[in-house]
Amino acid sequence: MQKPPFDLAGRVAIVTGGGRGIGAAIVTRLAQAGATVAIANRTPDVAEALARELAADGLAAQSVPFDKLDRASLRLLVDGVAVRHGRLDIIVHNAGGCPWSSLEELDEARLEEALALNLSASFWLAQAAIPHMRAIGFGRILVTSSVSARVAMGGGAHYSAAKAGVNAFIRGAAFELARDGITVNGVEAGFIEKPGRGTMSQPENKAKLERFIPMGHMGSADDIACAMLYLASAEAEYVTGQTIVVDGGSTLPETGFAVERQWGL
């Protein structure tokens, strides 16, 4: 009997930043597809609550420590999960963020924070995962990127640079690992509704923003999770070194004026 599509039964996954928002949606989708998921979140109580919620539905998930971004700490995280479960198939580096600052006022601490969380951690997690994935001849290294890698937003030059670096990392790592059965891909998220969006969550600001998205609304966390589920699956075995843009078409028009003119807004 043929397996259903996107079946992850028997797979073991790690999702960083998996406690809420996009990360929680990714964790949920992978667990629903049959994977055992380690939720690595910097606020462990949030990850533990999600793990309990999924366990109540008969799904396999547990919280694991994720409080440092240095190479040694991330290797301990990856090795710990792999040893506990006897394998590691999927790693999703979803944790990310940006301490917003104009270029003129940017300091070393904010630049290093953006680069460490978004970019450097991608290298260290992948490096730690490679031997475990190579041992089983299968691996999926995935990163949540952003359309900010290709477009600009005031106060986020350092974030855009980090995400552009992520996209370059994906291509380079994919090339190196292609003969090992390990694929490396990402999802470039556009404007996604999620907790803590700050001023973007305020109704009047949200309405203004959505006028310039061709599909007319912000995306959901599950839009990103479903793309990740595909990339994590056997069905994506011939896809590597790529990013899927999930942005409702927001990067399509040359300017916001083109959207207004198209729909008479």
ZIQUIJO-V584633 format. One record per residue. RES is the residue in one small letter. PHI is phi in whole degrees, -180 to 180 (* if undefined). Layout:
<<RES	PHI> <RES	PHI>>
//
This chain:
<<m	*> <q	-73> <k	-68> <p	-68> <p	-63> <f	64> <d	-79> <l	-114> <a	-56> <g	86> <r	-83> <v	-118> <a	-129> <i	-120> <v	-125> <t	-84> <g	62> <g	-92> <g	-82> <r	-151> <g	59> <i	-58> <g	-61> <a	-63> <a	-66> <i	-65> <v	-56> <t	-63> <r	-63> <l	-66> <a	-66> <q	-64> <a	-83> <g	109> <a	-77> <t	-90> <v	-117> <a	-94> <i	-95> <a	-101> <n	-136> <r	-73> <t	-114> <p	-63> <d	-63> <v	-68> <a	-65> <e	-64> <a	-65> <l	-66> <a	-60> <r	-66> <e	-63> <l	-69> <a	-62> <a	-64> <d	-94> <g	82> <l	-102> <a	-102> <a	-154> <q	-148> <s	-84> <v	-131> <p	-62> <f	-153> <d	-123> <k	-133> <l	-113> <d	-76> <r	-58> <a	-66> <s	-67> <l	-71> <r	-66> <l	-61> <l	-60> <v	-66> <d	-62> <g	-62> <v	-68> <a	-63> <v	-69> <r	-60> <h	-105> <g	80> <r	-173> <l	-145> <d	-108> <i	-136> <i	-132> <v	-119> <h	-89> <n	-98> <a	-58> <g	-169> <g	159> <c	-150> <p	-80> <w	-58> <s	-167> <s	-66> <l	-59> <e	-63> <e	-103> <l	-62> <d	-117> <e	-61> <a	-64> <r	-71> <l	-65> <e	-64> <e	-62> <a	-64> <l	-71> <a	-65> <l	-73> <n	-83> <l	-108> <s	-59> <a	-60> <s	-62> <f	-65> <w	-69> <l	-66> <a	-64> <q	-58> <a	-70> <a	-78> <i	-52> <p	-63> <h	-69> <m	-73> <r	-62> <a	-65> <i	-107> <g	70> <f	-152> <g	-167> <r	-131> <i	-106> <l	-127> <v	-135> <t	-81> <s	-98> <s	-156> <v	-64> <s	-62> <a	-66> <r	-123> <v	-129> <a	-111> <m	-141> <g	-56> <g	87> <g	-131> <a	-60> <h	-70> <y	-68> <s	-60> <a	-63> <a	-64> <k	-71> <a	-64> <g	-64> <v	-59> <n	-63> <a	-70> <f	-58> <i	-57> <r	-67> <g	-66> <a	-66> <a	-61> <f	-63> <e	-67> <l	-103> <a	-58> <r	-81> <d	-99> <g	77> <i	-110> <t	-104> <v	-131> <n	-146> <g	-152> <v	-123> <e	-92> <a	-85> <g	-92> <f	-78> <i	-118> <e	-71> <k	-161> <p	-60> <g	80> <r	-75> <g	67> <t	-64> <m	-68> <s	-82> <q	-68> <p	-51> <e	-68> <n	-72> <k	-61> <a	-64> <k	-64> <l	-63> <e	-67> <r	-62> <f	-99> <i	-100> <p	-51> <m	-79> <g	85> <h	-157> <m	-71> <g	-84> <s	-106> <a	-59> <d	-69> <d	-61> <i	-72> <a	-61> <c	-67> <a	-66> <m	-64> <l	-59> <y	-60> <l	-66> <a	-80> <s	-90> <a	-65> <e	-64> <a	-100> <e	-64> <y	-104> <v	-113> <t	-154> <g	75> <q	-121> <t	-125> <i	-97> <v	-87> <v	-121> <d	-142> <g	64> <g	86> <s	-66> <t	-92> <l	-78> <p	-73> <e	-66> <t	-146> <g	-61> <f	-61> <a	-64> <v	-68> <e	-60> <r	-69> <q	-60> <w	-111> <g	64> <l	-77>>
//
